[in-house]
Amino acid sequence: MNNLEKDIKYVDSILNKQCSDIFGFIYSRTNENLVKLFKEIDLTNKDVYTVMSSSDILFSALTNGAKKVDCFDINPITYRYFHLRKWILNWKYIDADGLSISELLYIVNHARFISKDEQDSQIFWQYFLNKIDNIHFYSNILFEYIEKPDVPYKIKIVELKEILNDLIIKYNNIDIGNKLIDIKETYDIIFLTNILDYNRNNTKKLTIICENLWNLLNNNGSIICSQIPQHSELLNKEKILFQNYFNYEELFIDKKESQKILYYKYTKK
């Protein structure tokens, strides 16, 4: 469960430009090729654990056959953002792009809660939206703005709304490389995106992540990762550390104008 008071203090530190970048920004949307990625993976009746981030992987997994989807993130505000996006979906918008602050406030003020966390998120967004100027929502420094991607659930908005209507998402506010995680659940698929990119220079953290992933996966479970170009020279270091626990497989390379992103999978031995 998130701490509303701490989350509001964190946002205040950002707005007052006193933040020491404890968590960093939230991605407004995915910057990953989820359409192609979800064609490579069968989630039918699978238990999934995913980084929350922009919520796009969560939404995609829920509309592509997953039996259960739990989430984690180092940044607790991503959980608040999930609730906001859920409420926006109820008004048939994919996200907050193009909506004025007054329109967002209306959506937040008329939100339907199914948990105490959602009620706290309403207070959070009421506070935040009343603190910022009436400008483009994603222009504030809480977010990293991403151009609209093609996402697998785009043609399944009605289905997604129905799934989310009475679904309480289990969320863990954790740093997966900080310490061994005391979570009893295990999963068939874990989505890390590019989390490993930021930990390959730290053997201790990478080792902790490896152990956590091993403990979180069911037998023959898989981890789905992406690797961005500036960290390519460190990928071999990661693979050597992981090789006693997982089999490595490359899925595909997403060729973009400015960079190539490698998608790969570790399967538990």
N, C-alpha and C positions, 0 to 999 in steps of 0.2 A: 504494500500500500504506500502511495506517495505521501509526502508531508507537504500540505498546502502552504503552511507558513514559510517553509524553506524555499519552496518553488517561487513564491511571490518575492521573497528577499533576493533570490537569484535574478529574477527579472528586473527588480529595482536596480540591482547593481549594473545590469546591462544598460538600462535606460539612462542611468546616471554616469555611464562610462567609467565605472569603478570595478568592472569585472576583471578577474585575473584569468579568464578563459578556463574555468574549471572543467566545463563540459564541451564548449565549442558551440557552433551554430547547429540548427536543425536544417536538414535538407527539405525544401518545400515539396519536392517530388523526387522520384527515383531518377538517377542518372545512369541506370543500368538498362540493358536490352532484355527486359523481362519477357517480352513476347517470344523471342527465340529461346531464352533460357527455359521457360516453362513448357516448351515443346520438347526439350531434351530430358525432362524429368517427369516420371509418373508419380503423382501424389495421391492416387486413389486409395482411400482408407488409411492414409499414413498419418502418424503423429509428427507434427512439425514444430520446431523451435527456431525462431528467427529474430534477428536484430530488428527492433521496431523502426528506427529511422523515420522515414516519411510515411510509413504505414502501407506503402505500395506492395511490398512483398507479402505482408499479412493479407491484404485484400485479394491479391492474386492467388495465394494458397487457398483461401476460403472458397474461391469460386472455381478452383481446379481440382476438387475432389478430396482435399485433406479432411481427415476425420476430426482432428483437433489441431489448433494452432496456438501456441504460447509464445510470448515475446520477452525480449530483454533489451536493455540499452544502458550505456553509461550515463546518458543524459535523461534525467527524469521528465524533462519538458516534452520529450517525444510522446510520452503517454498522454499528456494534456492535449497534444496536437492530434493524436489519434481520435480522442473524443470529439474535438472540433470537426475533424473531417467526417466522422460518423454523422454528426448533426447536419453538416452541409449536404451529405449524400441524401438525407431525408428530404431535401428541397430540390433534388435532382441535379445538383452541381457536383462535379468531381472533386473540386478543391476550392480554395478561396480566391483564386485568380479572377479578376474582373469584378469582384464584389466590393462595395464600399464598406467603410468601417461601420456605418449606420446599419447597413444590411446584415453584416456579420453580427452586430449586437442584437438585432432582431432575432436572428437564428439562435444565438446563444440564449437569449432571454426566454425563448419558447422551447428550449430543449426538454426532451423527456428523459428522465433518469431511470436507470435500472440498478444503480449502485451508489454507495457513498462516494466512491472515487469520481464518478461522473458529476455528482452534485458539487464536489470540490472543484472539478474542472470548470463548471459553469462560473463559480466565483472567481476562479483564476482568470478566465477569459474576459469576464465582465471588468475585472480590475485592469487587465492589460489593455483592452480595447479602449477603455476610458482614459488611459494614460498617454496613448499615442495620437499624433495628429491625423486628420482625415486624409490620409494618403494611401497609396497602394499598400495593401496589407503586408506583402512580402518585401517591401522596401526597407523595413526596419531590420536592425542588426541581429535580431533573434534568428533570422533565416538566411540560408544560402539559396538564392533563387535559381531554379532549374527550369529551362524551357520545357513546355509540355511534351512528355514522352508518349509513345504508344504503349499502353499497358493492357495485359490480358483481360482484365475485368471491365474494360471500357464498354463492351457490348453486353455486360451482365450486371448493369447497375441495379436493376429491379431485384435480381436474385441476391445481390450483395446486400441491399437494404433489408431484405427479408431475413438473411442470415444474421445480420448485425442487430436486428430489432430487439431480441431478447438474449443476446450473447454477451457474457461478461468475459473479457479477455484477461487471461492470467499474465501479469507483467512483473518481471524482476528488474529492479534498478541495480544493475551490477556492472562491474568491470571484469570481464571474463578472464583477464590476465593478471588480476590483482592478487587473488588467492583462490584456493580450492573451493568450489561452490558446493554448498550443502543443499542440493535439490534432489528430491527422491525420484521425480519423474524421469523417464528416458524416452528417446525419440528416434524415429526412423530417418528423418531428414533434418539437418541444421543448416540454415542459411547465414553465412558470415559476411557476405559481400566482400569488402576489401579490408576488413578489420585486421587481418594478419599483416597487411602492408605496413601498418604502423607499429608493429611489434617485432619485426625480424632482426632489428639491431640489438634487441634485448633478449639474450638467451634465456634468462630466468623467466621473463614474462611468457616467452614462446613455449617454454617447458610447462608452465602452469596451464596455458591455454590447451596444449596437447593433452594433458591429464584430464582437464575439465571436459574436453570434447569426448575423450574415451569413456568417461564415466556417464556422460549424458546420452550416449548413443546406444540404441539396441544392437544386438548382434547383426552384422552386415549393414548397419546404418551408415549413412553418408553425410559428408559435410560439403556444401556447395560454396565455392569461393570465387572471387574475382581478383585480378592482379593488374594494377595500373602501371604504366611504363616506367615511371621514375624509380620504382622499387624492383625492377626485373632482375638486377644483379644479386639480390638477396634471396630470390626464390629457391635457389639450390640449397642454401643454408637451412631454410624451412623444411624442404623435402627430406634432407638428411636426418633432421631431428624427428620428423614424423614417420620415417620409413619403417620403424619397428612396430608401429601401431596401426598404420593405414596403408592401403594401396592407392597409388596416385593415378589419376586419369584426366587427360585434357578433354574438355567438352567442345569448345569452339573459340575462335577469336573474333571478336566484334571489331570490324574495321570502320573506324570513324574518321572524319576529316583530319583531326589533329592528333589522334592517338589510337593505338590498338589495345583493347582490353582482353586479356585471357580469362576464360572461365574454366575452372577445373574442379575436380571432385576427389575427396578422400573417402575411401570406404573402409570401414573397420575390419581388421583382420580377425 
